[in-house]
Amino acid sequence: MTWIGPHIAAVLAAGAFATGAVFGAEAGADGDGATAPTALVIDASLARDGRELVDPRIENVDAAVRLPRDAEEARINIRYFDELDYRVYVAGEQATEAAKATGVDSTAVDGLDAALSAAR
């Protein structure tokens, strides 16, 4: 029975995180003049920097960032951000095609540099 304590703690922590994410996303969308938060969905292959799996410039961007490895992940990420009323920018072939397939109102940008500029 000792396993139930950590399991319950993990479930509560996940619930608190999810609730915070939803309330945080809704805070800017309540019509008080605040702009919608920005999300970048960038093909993982574009987000690499040499041997680094993630370009260090991505860490300093003021946006939610997802780096999907395939088209299905990209569709999930795009629909998720759309549900939370984010401005969605997509970069890369898979992310761009996923946005078209979902019908989500997003903006396609040309590559990582353009995605980072869009988030500024």
Contacts in CASP RR format, 6 or more apart in sequence:
PFRMAT RR
TARGET T0000
AUTHOR 0000-0000-0000
METHOD contacts of the structure
MODEL  1
MTWIGPHIAAVLAAGAFATGAVFGAEAGADGDGATAPTALVIDASLARDG
RELVDPRIENVDAAVRLPRDAEEARINIRYFDELDYRVYVAGEQATEAAK
ATGVDSTAVDGLDAALSAAR
21 84 0 8 1.000
22 84 0 8 1.000
25 37 0 8 1.000
25 84 0 8 1.000
25 85 0 8 1.000
25 86 0 8 1.000
26 84 0 8 1.000
26 85 0 8 1.000
27 34 0 8 1.000
28 34 0 8 1.000
28 35 0 8 1.000
28 36 0 8 1.000
28 37 0 8 1.000
29 36 0 8 1.000
29 85 0 8 1.000
35 87 0 8 1.000
36 85 0 8 1.000
36 86 0 8 1.000
36 87 0 8 1.000
37 63 0 8 1.000
37 64 0 8 1.000
37 84 0 8 1.000
37 86 0 8 1.000
37 87 0 8 1.000
38 62 0 8 1.000
38 63 0 8 1.000
38 64 0 8 1.000
38 86 0 8 1.000
38 87 0 8 1.000
38 89 0 8 1.000
38 118 0 8 1.000
38 119 0 8 1.000
39 63 0 8 1.000
39 64 0 8 1.000
39 65 0 8 1.000
39 66 0 8 1.000
39 77 0 8 1.000
39 81 0 8 1.000
39 86 0 8 1.000
39 87 0 8 1.000
39 88 0 8 1.000
39 89 0 8 1.000
40 61 0 8 1.000
40 63 0 8 1.000
40 64 0 8 1.000
40 65 0 8 1.000
40 66 0 8 1.000
40 89 0 8 1.000
40 90 0 8 1.000
40 91 0 8 1.000
40 115 0 8 1.000
40 116 0 8 1.000
40 118 0 8 1.000
40 119 0 8 1.000
41 66 0 8 1.000
41 68 0 8 1.000
41 74 0 8 1.000
41 77 0 8 1.000
41 78 0 8 1.000
41 81 0 8 1.000
41 88 0 8 1.000
41 89 0 8 1.000
41 90 0 8 1.000
41 91 0 8 1.000
41 95 0 8 1.000
41 98 0 8 1.000
41 99 0 8 1.000
41 106 0 8 1.000
42 58 0 8 1.000
42 65 0 8 1.000
42 66 0 8 1.000
42 67 0 8 1.000
42 90 0 8 1.000
42 91 0 8 1.000
42 92 0 8 1.000
42 95 0 8 1.000
42 111 0 8 1.000
42 112 0 8 1.000
42 115 0 8 1.000
43 67 0 8 1.000
43 68 0 8 1.000
43 74 0 8 1.000
43 91 0 8 1.000
43 92 0 8 1.000
43 93 0 8 1.000
43 94 0 8 1.000
43 95 0 8 1.000
44 67 0 8 1.000
44 68 0 8 1.000
44 69 0 8 1.000
46 91 0 8 1.000
46 92 0 8 1.000
46 111 0 8 1.000
46 112 0 8 1.000
47 53 0 8 1.000
47 54 0 8 1.000
47 55 0 8 1.000
47 58 0 8 1.000
47 67 0 8 1.000
47 112 0 8 1.000
48 54 0 8 1.000
48 55 0 8 1.000
49 55 0 8 1.000
49 56 0 8 1.000
49 57 0 8 1.000
54 67 0 8 1.000
55 112 0 8 1.000
57 112 0 8 1.000
57 116 0 8 1.000
58 65 0 8 1.000
58 67 0 8 1.000
58 112 0 8 1.000
58 116 0 8 1.000
61 116 0 8 1.000
61 119 0 8 1.000
61 120 0 8 1.000
62 119 0 8 1.000
62 120 0 8 1.000
63 89 0 8 1.000
63 119 0 8 1.000
64 81 0 8 1.000
64 86 0 8 1.000
66 73 0 8 1.000
66 74 0 8 1.000
66 77 0 8 1.000
66 81 0 8 1.000
68 74 0 8 1.000
68 76 0 8 1.000
68 77 0 8 1.000
68 94 0 8 1.000
68 95 0 8 1.000
68 98 0 8 1.000
70 94 0 8 1.000
71 94 0 8 1.000
71 97 0 8 1.000
71 98 0 8 1.000
71 101 0 8 1.000
74 90 0 8 1.000
74 94 0 8 1.000
74 95 0 8 1.000
74 97 0 8 1.000
74 98 0 8 1.000
74 99 0 8 1.000
75 98 0 8 1.000
75 101 0 8 1.000
75 102 0 8 1.000
78 88 0 8 1.000
78 90 0 8 1.000
78 95 0 8 1.000
78 98 0 8 1.000
78 99 0 8 1.000
78 102 0 8 1.000
78 104 0 8 1.000
78 106 0 8 1.000
79 102 0 8 1.000
79 104 0 8 1.000
81 88 0 8 1.000
82 88 0 8 1.000
82 102 0 8 1.000
82 104 0 8 1.000
82 105 0 8 1.000
82 106 0 8 1.000
87 107 0 8 1.000
88 99 0 8 1.000
88 104 0 8 1.000
88 105 0 8 1.000
88 106 0 8 1.000
88 107 0 8 1.000
89 106 0 8 1.000
89 107 0 8 1.000
89 108 0 8 1.000
89 109 0 8 1.000
89 115 0 8 1.000
89 118 0 8 1.000
89 119 0 8 1.000
90 96 0 8 1.000
90 98 0 8 1.000
90 99 0 8 1.000
90 106 0 8 1.000
90 107 0 8 1.000
90 108 0 8 1.000
90 109 0 8 1.000
91 108 0 8 1.000
91 109 0 8 1.000
91 110 0 8 1.000
91 111 0 8 1.000
91 112 0 8 1.000
91 114 0 8 1.000
91 115 0 8 1.000
92 111 0 8 1.000
96 108 0 8 1.000
99 106 0 8 1.000
99 108 0 8 1.000
107 118 0 8 1.000
109 115 0 8 1.000
109 117 0 8 1.000
109 118 0 8 1.000
END
